[in-house]
Amino acid sequence: MIRKILLSIAILTINACTSADDIDKISLEQAHTEHEAGRVILIDIRETMEHRTGVAPGAVLLPMSELPQKQMLIPKNPDKPVLLICNTQNRSKATLAKLKQQGYQNIRYVEGGVSQWVNKGWSLTRPQP
């Protein structure tokens, strides 16, 4: 009986963790589609040196190292969803967690990041100085 209860608790815990993570992320394909249609604000939090390799056209460039000084550029309750993207998703996922703790809403991270964007062959542009 105790084994069944512990198993049930473990399953519920795993489901809760998975569900929360699913809410916080958006697939690369969906992010690309929504960005191309102008339905989201895409914020590239890679560092300036990384931006030089190319960025998604129309993305807002906000290096993670500058976030403490420029965080006000990220709308706290935006009409359009805000999507954070970095190279792989690790930094955007960590940044998302911090922003959500500060009350930011309607914000997610892009699963796979720019490295997967490139692997898909989607266009990148050189940022303007």
C-alpha positions in Angstrom: 0.0 0.0 0.0 2.8 2.4 0.9 4.6 1.5 -2.3 1.5 2.5 -4.3 1.2 5.8 -2.5 4.9 6.6 -3.0 4.7 5.6 -6.7 1.6 7.8 -7.1 3.4 10.8 -5.5 6.5 10.2 -7.7 4.3 10.2 -10.9 2.5 13.3 -9.9 5.7 15.1 -9.1 7.2 14.1 -12.5 4.0 15.2 -14.3 4.0 18.6 -12.4 7.6 19.2 -13.4 7.1 18.3 -17.0 3.9 20.4 -17.3 5.7 23.5 -15.9 8.6 23.1 -18.3 6.2 22.7 -21.2 4.5 25.9 -20.4 7.8 27.8 -20.3 9.1 26.7 -23.6 8.1 27.0 -27.2 9.3 24.7 -30.0 11.8 26.1 -32.5 9.4 25.6 -35.3 6.5 27.3 -33.6 8.8 30.2 -32.5 10.0 30.6 -36.1 6.4 30.7 -37.4 5.2 33.1 -34.8 8.2 35.4 -35.3 7.9 35.4 -39.1 4.2 36.3 -38.7 5.0 39.2 -36.3 3.0 37.7 -33.4 5.8 37.6 -30.9 8.7 39.6 -29.6 11.9 37.6 -30.1 14.7 38.7 -27.8 18.2 37.3 -28.5 20.1 37.2 -25.2 23.4 35.9 -26.7 26.4 38.1 -26.2 27.5 40.8 -28.7 30.3 38.6 -30.1 27.7 35.8 -30.8 25.4 38.3 -32.4 28.1 39.0 -35.0 27.6 35.5 -36.4 24.1 36.4 -37.3 20.7 37.0 -35.7 17.1 36.2 -36.6 15.8 39.1 -38.7 13.8 41.6 -36.5 15.0 40.1 -33.2 15.7 42.4 -30.3 19.3 42.1 -29.3 19.8 42.2 -25.5 23.0 40.5 -24.3 22.5 38.6 -21.1 25.5 40.4 -19.5 23.6 43.7 -20.1 20.3 42.4 -18.7 20.6 43.9 -15.2 21.0 47.4 -16.7 18.5 47.0 -19.6 15.9 44.7 -18.2 13.3 47.5 -18.5 13.4 46.9 -22.2 11.6 43.6 -21.7 7.8 44.3 -21.3 6.6 42.8 -18.0 3.0 42.1 -19.2 3.2 42.3 -23.0 0.3 42.1 -25.5 2.5 39.8 -27.7 4.3 36.9 -26.1 8.0 37.4 -25.5 10.4 34.7 -26.6 13.9 34.4 -25.3 16.5 32.8 -27.5 20.2 32.1 -26.9 22.6 29.6 -28.7 21.3 26.4 -27.2 18.5 27.3 -24.7 20.4 27.0 -21.5 20.9 30.8 -20.9 17.4 31.7 -22.1 15.8 29.0 -19.8 17.8 30.3 -16.8 16.9 34.0 -17.7 13.3 33.0 -18.0 13.3 31.5 -14.5 14.7 34.8 -13.1 12.3 37.0 -14.9 9.3 34.9 -13.9 10.4 35.2 -10.3 10.2 38.9 -10.8 6.7 38.8 -12.0 7.2 38.7 -15.8 4.3 37.1 -17.7 3.6 35.9 -21.2 7.3 35.0 -21.7 8.9 31.7 -22.8 12.2 30.3 -24.0 12.9 28.9 -27.5 13.7 25.2 -27.4 17.0 24.5 -29.2 18.1 28.1 -29.7 20.0 29.7 -32.5 22.2 26.7 -33.1 19.2 24.7 -34.1 17.8 27.7 -36.1 21.0 27.5 -38.2 20.7 23.7 -38.6 17.2 24.2 -40.0 18.7 26.6 -42.7 16.6 29.5 -41.6 17.8 33.0 -42.4 20.1 35.0 -40.2 21.1 38.6 -40.7 24.1 40.7 -39.6 23.1 43.0 -36.8 23.4 46.8 -37.4 26.2 48.5 -35.3 
